[in-house]
Amino acid sequence: AVVSTQSTGDTKIWLGCTFGPNSDTNADEKAKEWAGSVNEGNSYPISLTLKPIWDIVKKIDADKGRDLENYLTELWNADVSFKPSIFMEADMICKHKNAHKMIARVKSHKDWLKDRRATAQSWIDSIWAIGDLQRNKNWRNACNRGIGIMDKIESEVKGDKTVDEFRDWIHDQWKDCDENSKHYWGLMGHDSEESNKVQASSRDCIAEVKKMCS
């Protein structure tokens, strides 16, 4: 399937506008004028992207999209002379121009998490911090969870997801970390203070990786 980005309407309407602080251009009026200029005769694609047909089907019905993907890939695997998947390699996350940067970023964050985990463990083992035992265990657990997520991201970057699939997947990871960075455990949130910081840092790392694949 070919997915296109469209340009439409009379673009000269916008090219003649200025939007500085001293401009008297009314953006809403110009938008209405431009909308009125849109017709089939001045709509045309400005970029085209080749994508597998199942990506479109998945947006309507995810299960049917996966079934179609499995069916077609099985057909292609049965016929060694026919490999249309070679045209989609550029759209795979593992082939992305920033794939190595993504992996390097998650590895760097994983090293930071291991360092923070060691610090948390040292406090858990200290008799002087017995009153903060739960706080420090939460801290260590957040580090372990973050390390697991970083390992998973690295695996997915090296895997067979498309860029769009990876972008959707990693957004879910971002949401989970964001939610987990807002716990309020213990008196005045004391038991979640350090673990929230770790979760927030992992969330920010994921946001950076997500930005790299845009």
C-alpha positions as CSV (number, residue, x, y, z in Angstrom):
1,A,0.0,0.0,0.0
2,V,1.2,3.5,-0.7
3,V,0.6,6.1,2.0
4,S,0.8,9.7,0.8
5,T,1.1,13.1,2.4
6,Q,-1.2,15.6,0.7
7,S,-0.9,19.2,-0.2
8,T,-4.1,20.9,-1.2
9,G,-5.8,24.2,-1.7
10,D,-4.3,27.5,-3.0
11,T,-1.0,27.8,-1.1
12,K,-0.5,31.4,-2.3
13,I,-3.1,32.4,0.2
14,W,-0.6,31.6,3.0
15,L,2.5,32.7,1.2
16,G,1.2,36.2,1.1
17,C,0.7,36.4,4.8
18,T,2.9,37.8,7.6
19,F,2.4,36.7,11.3
20,G,4.7,39.0,13.2
21,P,3.7,40.9,16.3
22,N,2.8,44.0,14.2
23,S,0.9,42.0,11.5
24,D,-2.7,42.7,10.8
25,T,-3.2,39.2,9.3
26,N,-6.2,37.4,10.7
27,A,-5.2,33.7,10.7
28,D,-8.7,32.4,11.2
29,E,-10.0,34.4,8.2
30,K,-7.0,33.2,6.1
31,A,-7.7,29.6,7.2
32,K,-11.3,29.9,6.1
33,E,-10.2,31.4,2.8
34,W,-7.7,28.6,2.2
35,A,-10.3,25.9,3.1
36,G,-12.7,27.4,0.6
37,S,-10.0,27.0,-2.1
38,V,-9.6,23.2,-1.6
39,N,-10.8,21.1,-4.5
40,E,-9.9,17.9,-6.3
41,G,-8.0,19.8,-8.9
42,N,-5.5,21.3,-6.5
43,S,-4.9,18.3,-4.3
44,Y,-1.7,16.3,-4.9
45,P,0.8,14.2,-3.0
46,I,4.0,15.7,-1.9
47,S,5.5,12.5,-0.5
48,L,4.8,8.8,-0.8
49,T,5.7,6.0,1.5
50,L,5.5,2.3,0.7
51,K,3.9,0.3,3.6
52,P,2.6,-3.3,3.9
53,I,-1.2,-3.5,3.4
54,W,-1.7,-5.1,6.8
55,D,-0.6,-1.8,8.5
56,I,-3.7,-0.2,7.1
57,V,-5.9,-3.2,8.0
58,K,-4.5,-3.1,11.6
59,K,-5.7,0.4,12.1
60,I,-9.3,-0.8,11.4
61,D,-9.1,-4.3,12.9
62,A,-5.8,-5.3,14.7
63,D,-6.6,-9.0,14.7
64,K,-7.5,-9.1,11.0
65,G,-4.4,-7.1,10.3
66,R,-2.2,-9.6,12.1
67,D,-3.9,-12.5,10.3
68,L,-3.3,-10.9,6.9
69,E,0.3,-10.3,7.8
70,N,0.8,-13.9,8.8
71,Y,-1.0,-15.2,5.7
72,L,1.0,-13.1,3.3
73,T,4.4,-13.7,4.9
74,E,3.8,-17.4,4.9
75,L,3.0,-17.2,1.2
76,W,6.3,-15.3,0.6
77,N,8.3,-17.7,2.7
78,A,6.9,-20.6,0.6
79,D,8.1,-19.0,-2.7
80,V,11.8,-18.2,-2.5
81,S,11.6,-16.4,-5.8
82,F,9.2,-13.8,-4.5
83,K,10.3,-11.6,-1.6
84,P,8.4,-8.4,-1.5
85,S,9.6,-7.9,2.0
86,I,12.9,-6.5,0.7
87,F,11.1,-3.3,-0.2
88,M,10.0,-2.8,3.4
89,E,13.4,-3.2,5.0
90,A,13.9,0.5,5.2
91,D,10.8,0.8,7.3
92,M,12.0,-1.7,9.9
93,I,13.1,-0.2,13.2
94,C,16.3,-2.3,13.1
95,K,17.2,-0.5,9.8
96,H,16.4,3.0,11.1
97,K,19.3,5.5,10.7
98,N,19.2,6.1,14.5
99,A,19.0,2.4,15.6
100,H,22.5,2.4,17.0
101,K,22.0,5.7,18.8
102,M,18.8,4.3,20.4
103,I,20.7,1.2,21.7
104,A,23.6,3.4,22.9
105,R,21.2,5.6,24.9
106,V,19.3,2.7,26.6
107,K,22.7,1.1,27.5
108,S,23.9,4.3,29.0
109,H,20.7,4.6,31.1
110,K,20.9,1.0,32.1
111,D,24.4,1.6,33.5
112,W,23.0,4.6,35.5
113,L,20.2,2.4,36.8
114,K,22.7,-0.3,37.9
115,D,24.7,2.4,39.8
116,R,21.5,3.6,41.5
117,R,20.5,0.1,42.3
118,A,23.8,-0.5,44.0
119,T,23.3,2.6,46.1
120,A,19.8,1.5,47.1
121,Q,21.1,-1.9,48.0
122,S,23.9,-0.4,50.2
123,W,21.2,1.5,52.2
124,I,19.1,-1.7,52.4
125,D,22.1,-3.5,53.9
126,S,22.9,-0.6,56.4
127,I,21.6,-0.9,59.9
128,W,21.5,2.9,60.0
129,A,18.7,3.0,57.4
130,I,16.4,0.4,58.9
131,G,13.7,3.0,59.2
132,D,13.8,3.6,55.4
133,L,13.8,0.0,54.5
134,Q,10.6,0.1,52.4
135,R,11.7,3.3,50.7
136,N,15.0,1.8,49.7
137,K,13.4,-1.5,48.5
138,N,11.0,0.6,46.3
139,W,14.1,2.4,45.0
140,R,15.8,-0.8,44.2
141,N,12.7,-2.3,42.6
142,A,12.3,0.8,40.3
143,C,15.9,0.3,39.2
144,N,15.3,-3.4,38.4
145,R,12.1,-2.5,36.5
146,G,14.0,0.2,34.5
147,I,16.8,-2.2,33.6
148,G,14.2,-4.7,32.4
149,I,12.6,-2.1,30.2
150,M,15.9,-1.0,28.8
151,D,16.7,-4.6,27.9
152,K,13.4,-4.9,26.2
153,I,13.8,-1.7,24.2
154,E,17.2,-2.9,23.0
155,S,15.7,-6.2,22.0
156,E,12.8,-4.5,20.1
157,V,15.2,-2.1,18.3
158,K,17.1,-5.2,17.0
159,G,13.8,-7.0,16.3
160,D,11.4,-7.2,13.4
161,K,8.9,-4.4,14.3
162,T,8.2,-1.7,11.8
163,V,9.0,1.9,12.8
164,D,5.3,2.6,13.3
165,E,4.8,-0.5,15.4
166,F,7.9,0.3,17.5
167,R,6.7,3.9,18.0
168,D,3.3,2.7,19.2
169,W,5.0,0.1,21.5
170,I,7.5,2.5,23.0
171,H,4.8,5.1,23.7
172,D,3.1,2.5,25.9
173,Q,6.3,2.0,27.8
174,W,6.6,5.8,28.2
175,K,3.0,6.0,29.6
176,D,3.8,3.2,32.1
177,C,6.9,4.9,33.4
178,D,5.1,8.2,33.6
179,E,2.3,6.7,35.6
180,N,4.8,4.9,37.9
181,S,6.7,8.1,38.5
182,K,3.8,9.5,40.4
183,H,3.3,7.1,43.3
184,Y,2.7,8.5,46.8
185,W,3.7,5.8,49.2
186,G,4.4,6.2,52.9
187,L,4.1,9.3,55.1
188,M,4.2,12.5,52.9
189,G,5.2,10.3,50.0
190,H,8.5,9.5,51.7
191,D,8.6,5.8,50.5
192,S,8.2,6.7,46.8
193,E,10.5,9.7,46.6
194,E,13.6,7.9,45.2
195,S,11.7,5.3,43.2
196,N,9.7,8.1,41.5
197,K,12.9,9.8,40.5
198,V,14.2,6.6,38.9
199,Q,10.9,6.0,37.1
200,A,10.9,9.6,35.8
201,S,14.4,9.3,34.6
202,S,13.5,6.1,32.7
203,R,10.5,7.8,31.3
204,D,12.7,10.7,30.0
205,C,15.1,8.2,28.4
206,I,12.3,6.5,26.6
207,A,11.1,9.9,25.4
208,E,14.5,10.5,23.9
209,V,14.5,7.1,22.1
210,K,11.0,7.8,20.8
211,K,12.1,11.1,19.4
212,M,15.0,9.4,17.7
213,C,12.6,7.2,15.7
214,S,10.3,10.1,14.5
